[in-house]
Amino acid sequence: MSHSTTVLFGLPGVRVQRVEHDEFGGRVVHVETGVDTAAAGCPSCGVVSTSVKERVTTSPRDIPYGEAGIEVVWHKIRWRCRESACARSSFTESIVEVPAGRRTTGRLRRAVGAAVGDACRSVAEVAGAFGLSWPTAHAAFVEHADALLAAPEPTTVLGIDETRRGKPRWVRDSPQQRWRRVDPYDTGFVDLAGTQGLLGQTEGRTSHSVVDWLGEQTPQFRDAIRFVAIDPAAVYAKAVRTVLPDGTRLLPNARLVVDHFHLVKLANEVVTAVRRRVIWEQKGRRGRKIDPAWANRRRLLTGRNRLSAKGFASMWNALIDSDGSGQILAAWIAKEELRTLLALARTAADRDRVAAQLYVFYDWCASTSVEELHTSPTSVLHIAPSVEDLMPQGLSGRWLLDRAGLMVAVGSDGFR
C-alpha cells in the first residue's frame, strides 16, 4: 500500500497494508506495526525480541471517518522474551496510541473526552455518537479531565457547600455486614476570591470528607486561606476548626463566615414561618388566596429594592390592615435590616458603619415579640455575622457551585 495512505490514516505507530470492503459494504483498514517503533521490546525487561511466537489480529475502535465509519484490523506479532532473568515468557506488540489491553485508540478517547468535557455534551449522547458503551465513554472523559485538571492555586477566600446527587441508598458490602446508608451528597470547594471557580469535589458532606480534601492540599494552599464561607452546617464548621495532632490548626489563618446566600435564605424561612403561624392563629387553618398575608407571600420574600413602589405599598397596607399584631411585618423588617447589613460588604464600608448597622439589626430583633427571631434553633439572630466576620467579597459558595453544576453533573452522573 502507498505510504500516502498511511499518512492519510494518521494513526502514529502503524502503517496501512490495504483497505477493502466487508460483506456489508463497510470499509476495513488493515494495518501493521511500523518498523520505527519499539513494539518488539519486552514491557518487563525492555530487551528487544527477535523470536516470533505467533501472529494475531485485533480490532481497536477508532474515530469515525466519513458517514459509514471504518473498521480497523491490526495485524501484530506475539513475541517470545528470551531474557532468562525476565518473568514474562511472551508479549504482544503495543503502541502509544493503543497500549496493551486497550480496545480503543488514543485519538478516539481524546475526542470522546473533549466532546463531554469541552462541548458539555452528555456521556450517553457522546457514547451513542461514537458507538461506545456508557462506561467506556465515561472513562474517556475521566482520563481527559485528569490530564487537564491541575492542583488548585492558593486562594484567600474558600467556599464550601454541598450538592445533592440523587436519593439516599442503603448498601452493604457482604451479606454478613450491616446495611449502611450512602450519602447522596458531594461537597464542593470553590475559589471566591479569584477566577479558578470549582477547585475540587469530594463525596459526602461530613467533616471527615472536608478534612481529608484540605489535608491533600499543599501547606501553602492552607496557609493562604483567610476566610472560609459555609452554610450554617456544623460539620463544615467543625472541619474548618480542626486541630492537628501537633497542636496546630488545619487552616491556621482562616476565619469562618456564613455566606450571604444562606443568611438571606434563613431570614426568608423565618418570615415564612411567622406568616404561617400568624394565619393559623387568626384563622385556625392554612393560608388561602383570600388572606392578604398569603396573597403577598412572594412579595415578602422579595428584597425591598426589587419591589416597585406600587407593589410595596400594596403589601404594606394589606398587612397593616390584616395583621393587628404586626409580627409578619416585624419579621420582614428584620430580614431587610440583615440584607442592608450584608450589602455593606460590597461597598468597602468602614468598621464603624458596619458596627452601626449590626447594632440596628440586633436591636430590632431584640425589641420585637416575634418568637421565631429568638427561640428558633436556626434563628437569624443566632448566626448573624459579627463585625469581624462579615465576608468582604459578598459572594456565595452556592452561587459558584450552581455555575459549575453543569460540569459537576457531567463528570459525576453524565446525565445518564
C-alpha positions in Angstrom: 0.0 0.0 0.0 1.2 3.5 -0.8 2.8 5.5 2.0 0.3 8.3 1.3 -2.5 6.0 2.6 -0.6 5.6 5.9 -0.2 9.4 6.1 -4.0 9.9 5.4 -4.9 7.3 8.0 -2.7 9.2 10.5 -2.5 6.7 13.4 1.1 7.0 14.8 2.9 3.7 15.2 1.2 1.7 12.4 1.2 1.6 8.7 -1.6 0.7 6.3 -1.4 -2.6 4.5 -4.6 -2.4 2.5 -8.2 -1.1 2.5 -11.1 -3.2 1.5 -14.9 -3.5 1.8 -16.6 -6.0 4.1 -19.7 -8.0 3.2 -21.9 -5.1 4.3 -20.1 -2.5 2.2 -18.2 -1.0 5.1 -14.5 -0.1 4.8 -11.9 -2.2 6.6 -8.4 -0.8 7.1 -5.7 -3.4 7.7 -2.7 -2.1 9.5 0.6 -3.4 10.8 3.0 -2.2 13.4 5.5 0.3 12.0 9.2 -0.6 11.7 10.3 2.5 13.5 8.6 1.6 16.8 9.9 -0.1 19.9 6.9 -2.6 19.9 9.3 -5.6 19.9 10.7 -4.6 23.2 9.6 -6.6 26.2 7.5 -4.4 28.5 9.0 -6.0 31.6 12.8 -6.1 30.9 13.0 -3.9 27.8 15.0 -6.4 25.8 14.1 -6.4 22.1 12.9 -9.8 20.9 13.5 -11.4 17.5 11.6 -14.6 18.2 8.1 -14.7 16.8 5.6 -16.8 18.7 2.5 -16.2 16.6 0.7 -13.6 14.6 -2.6 -12.2 15.9 -5.2 -9.6 14.9 -7.2 -7.2 17.0 -9.8 -4.6 16.0 -9.4 -1.4 18.2 -12.3 1.1 17.8 -11.1 4.3 16.1 -12.6 7.7 15.4 -15.4 7.8 12.7 -14.2 8.6 9.2 -16.9 9.5 6.7 -20.6 8.8 7.1 -20.2 5.0 7.4 -17.1 5.0 9.6 -14.3 2.4 9.3 -13.2 -0.8 10.9 -9.5 -1.2 11.9 -7.8 -4.6 11.8 -4.4 -4.5 13.4 -2.1 -7.4 12.3 0.5 -7.7 15.0 3.1 -10.2 16.4 3.2 -12.0 19.7 6.9 -12.2 20.6 8.8 -14.5 22.9 11.0 -13.0 25.6 14.3 -14.8 25.5 15.8 -13.0 28.5 16.4 -15.7 31.2 16.0 -13.2 34.1 12.6 -11.9 32.9 9.5 -13.5 34.3 7.5 -12.7 31.2 7.5 -15.5 28.6 5.7 -13.7 25.7 4.1 -10.4 24.9 2.1 -8.8 22.1 3.1 -5.6 20.3 1.6 -2.3 21.5 2.0 1.3 20.6 1.4 4.6 22.4 -2.0 5.1 20.8 -3.2 1.6 21.6 -1.5 0.3 24.8 -1.7 -3.3 25.9 -5.2 -4.3 26.9 -6.9 -1.3 25.2 -9.7 -1.7 22.7 -9.9 1.9 21.7 -7.3 4.3 20.1 -6.0 7.2 22.0 -7.4 9.7 19.5 -10.8 8.2 19.9 -10.6 8.6 23.7 -9.4 12.1 23.4 -12.2 13.0 21.0 -14.8 11.5 23.4 -13.3 13.3 26.4 -13.3 16.6 24.6 -16.9 16.1 23.4 -18.1 15.6 27.0 -15.7 18.0 28.9 -15.3 20.9 26.4 -18.6 20.8 24.4 -20.7 19.9 27.5 -22.5 17.0 25.8 -23.9 14.2 27.9 -21.9 11.0 28.2 -24.9 9.0 26.9 -25.2 11.1 23.8 -21.5 11.0 23.1 -21.3 7.3 23.6 -24.1 6.8 21.1 -22.5 9.1 18.6 -19.1 7.3 18.7 -20.6 3.8 19.0 -19.2 3.1 22.5 -20.7 1.9 25.8 -21.5 4.4 28.5 -18.7 3.2 30.9 -16.1 3.4 28.1 -17.2 6.9 27.2 -17.2 8.0 30.8 -13.8 6.5 31.4 -12.5 8.5 28.4 -14.0 11.7 29.9 -12.3 11.0 33.3 -9.0 10.4 31.5 -9.5 13.7 29.6 -10.3 15.6 32.8 -7.4 14.1 34.8 -5.0 15.4 32.1 -6.4 18.9 32.3 -7.0 19.3 36.0 -4.1 20.7 37.9 -3.6 21.3 41.6 -5.6 24.4 42.7 -3.7 27.6 43.2 -3.8 29.2 46.7 -6.8 31.4 47.4 -7.7 33.8 50.2 -11.4 33.0 50.3 -12.6 29.4 50.1 -16.3 28.5 49.7 -17.6 25.1 50.9 -21.1 23.8 50.0 -22.9 20.6 49.2 -24.6 19.4 46.0 -27.2 16.7 46.1 -26.7 13.7 43.8 -29.9 11.7 43.9 -31.7 9.8 46.6 -30.2 8.0 49.6 -29.3 4.4 49.1 -28.7 1.5 51.5 -25.9 -0.8 50.7 -23.8 -3.5 52.3 -20.5 -5.0 51.1 -21.4 -8.6 52.1 -24.5 -10.5 53.5 -22.7 -10.7 56.9 -22.3 -6.9 57.2 -24.9 -4.4 58.4 -26.7 -2.1 55.9 -25.2 1.4 55.7 -26.6 4.5 54.2 -24.7 6.0 51.3 -24.7 9.8 51.5 -26.0 11.2 48.2 -24.3 14.5 48.7 -21.0 15.8 47.3 -19.0 18.6 48.9 -17.6 21.2 46.5 -14.8 23.7 47.1 -14.8 27.0 45.2 -12.5 29.9 44.8 -14.4 33.0 46.0 -11.5 35.5 45.6 -10.2 34.6 42.2 -11.2 33.1 38.9 -10.5 29.4 39.5 -14.1 28.5 40.1 -14.6 24.9 41.3 -11.4 23.8 43.0 -12.4 20.3 43.9 -15.2 17.9 44.9 -15.4 15.0 47.3 -18.1 12.5 48.2 -20.2 13.1 51.2 -20.8 16.1 53.4 -19.1 15.2 56.6 -16.3 16.9 58.5 -14.0 14.0 57.6 -14.5 14.4 53.9 -13.7 18.1 54.2 -10.6 17.5 56.4 -9.4 14.8 54.0 -9.6 17.1 51.0 -7.9 20.0 52.8 -5.2 17.6 54.0 -4.4 16.6 50.4 -3.6 20.3 49.5 -0.2 21.9 50.0 0.7 23.7 53.2 0.9 26.9 51.1 -2.7 26.5 50.0 -4.0 26.0 53.5 -1.9 28.9 54.9 -3.2 31.3 52.2 -6.8 30.9 53.2 -8.1 33.9 55.2 -11.9 33.3 55.0 -14.0 30.1 54.7 -17.6 30.7 53.6 -20.0 28.0 54.5 -23.7 27.5 55.0 -25.0 27.1 58.6 -23.6 23.5 58.8 -22.0 22.3 62.0 -20.0 19.6 60.1 -18.3 22.1 57.9 -17.6 24.4 60.9 -16.0 21.5 62.8 -13.8 20.7 59.8 -12.5 24.2 59.5 -11.7 24.4 63.2 -9.9 21.1 63.2 -6.7 20.9 65.3 -3.9 18.6 64.1 -2.1 16.1 66.4 0.8 18.5 66.7 -1.5 21.2 68.2 -1.7 23.4 65.1 -4.9 24.3 63.2 -5.6 22.7 59.8 -6.3 26.2 58.5 -4.1 28.4 60.7 -5.1 31.8 59.2 -8.7 31.1 58.3 -11.8 32.9 59.7 -15.1 31.1 59.5 -18.0 33.1 58.0 -21.5 32.2 56.8 -22.1 33.3 53.2 -24.7 35.8 52.2 -26.9 33.4 50.2 -27.6 31.1 53.2 -28.1 34.0 55.6 -30.8 35.6 53.4 -32.3 32.2 52.8 -32.6 31.6 56.5 -34.1 35.0 57.0 -36.7 34.3 54.4 -37.5 31.0 56.1 -38.2 32.9 59.3 -40.5 35.3 57.5 -42.4 32.3 56.0 -42.7 30.6 59.4 -44.1 33.7 61.0 -46.6 34.2 58.2 -47.9 30.6 58.5 -48.1 30.8 62.3 -50.0 34.1 62.3 -52.5 32.9 59.8 -53.1 29.7 61.7 -53.6 31.7 65.0 -56.0 34.0 63.3 -58.0 31.7 61.1 -57.4 28.2 62.5 -56.3 27.0 59.1 -53.7 27.3 56.4 -53.4 30.4 54.2 -55.7 30.9 51.3 -56.0 33.4 48.4 -58.4 35.5 50.4 -55.8 36.1 53.1 -53.7 39.2 52.4 -50.6 37.6 54.0 -50.8 34.5 51.8 -51.5 36.7 48.7 -48.4 38.7 49.4 -46.2 35.7 50.3 -43.9 36.2 47.3 -43.5 40.0 47.9 -42.5 39.2 51.5 -39.6 37.1 50.1 -38.5 39.8 47.6 -35.9 42.4 48.5 -37.2 45.9 49.2 -35.0 47.3 46.5 -36.6 44.9 44.0 -40.2 45.8 44.8 -42.0 48.5 42.8 -43.5 51.4 44.7 -47.0 50.1 43.9 -46.1 46.5 45.0 -44.5 47.7 48.2 -47.5 49.9 49.1 -49.9 47.1 48.3 -48.1 44.6 50.5 -47.5 47.0 53.4 -51.1 48.3 53.6 -52.6 44.9 53.3 -50.5 43.5 56.2 -51.2 46.6 58.3 -54.9 46.0 57.9 -55.0 42.2 58.3 -52.3 41.6 61.0 -53.0 43.5 64.1 -50.0 42.1 65.9 -47.6 43.4 63.3 -45.5 40.2 63.6 -45.3 39.5 59.9 -44.0 43.0 59.0 -41.7 42.8 62.0 -40.1 39.7 60.7 -39.9 41.2 57.2 -38.2 44.3 58.5 -35.6 42.1 60.4 -34.9 40.4 57.1 -34.4 43.7 55.3 -32.1 45.0 58.0 -30.0 41.9 57.6 -29.9 42.4 53.8 -28.8 46.0 54.4 -26.0 44.8 56.7 -24.8 42.3 54.2 -24.9 44.8 51.4 -22.2 46.8 53.1 -19.7 44.1 52.3 -19.9 45.2 48.6 -19.3 48.9 49.4 -16.0 48.7 51.3 -17.7 50.3 54.3 -15.6 51.2 57.3 -15.8 49.3 60.6 -17.9 52.0 62.4 -20.6 51.9 59.7 -20.8 48.1 59.8 -21.0 48.1 63.6 -23.8 50.7 63.5 -25.9 48.6 61.1 -25.2 45.5 63.0 -26.5 47.2 66.1 -29.6 48.3 64.2 -30.3 44.7 63.2 -29.7 43.2 66.7 -31.7 46.0 68.3 -34.7 45.5 66.1 -34.7 41.7 66.6 -34.4 42.1 70.4 -37.2 44.7 70.5 -39.8 42.5 68.7 -42.1 39.9 70.2 -41.6 37.5 67.3 -40.6 34.2 68.9 -39.0 32.8 65.7 -36.4 35.6 66.0 -35.4 34.4 69.5 -36.2 30.8 70.1 -35.8 29.0 66.7 -32.7 26.8 66.6 -32.0 28.2 63.1 -32.7 31.8 64.2 -31.2 34.6 62.1 -30.3 36.2 65.4 -28.1 33.3 66.5 -25.9 33.1 63.3 -25.8 36.7 62.1 -22.2 37.5 61.3 -20.1 39.5 63.7 -18.4 42.8 62.7 -15.0 41.0 62.1 -16.5 38.1 60.2 -18.5 40.0 57.6 -17.5 38.4 54.3 -15.7 41.1 52.3 -16.4 39.7 48.8 -20.1 39.4 49.3 -20.2 36.2 47.1 -21.8 32.9 47.9 -20.3 29.5 47.6 -23.7 28.2 46.5 -23.7 30.7 43.5 -20.4 29.4 42.2 -21.4 25.8 42.7 -24.5 26.4 40.7 -22.4 27.9 37.9 -20.2 24.8 37.9 -23.2 22.5 38.4 -23.3 21.5 34.8 -19.8 20.2 34.7 -20.3 18.5 38.1 -23.3 16.7 36.7 -21.5 15.6 33.5 -18.4 14.4 35.4 -20.2 12.5 38.1 -23.5 11.4 36.6 -23.0 12.0 32.9 -26.7 12.9 32.6 -27.3 9.2 32.3 
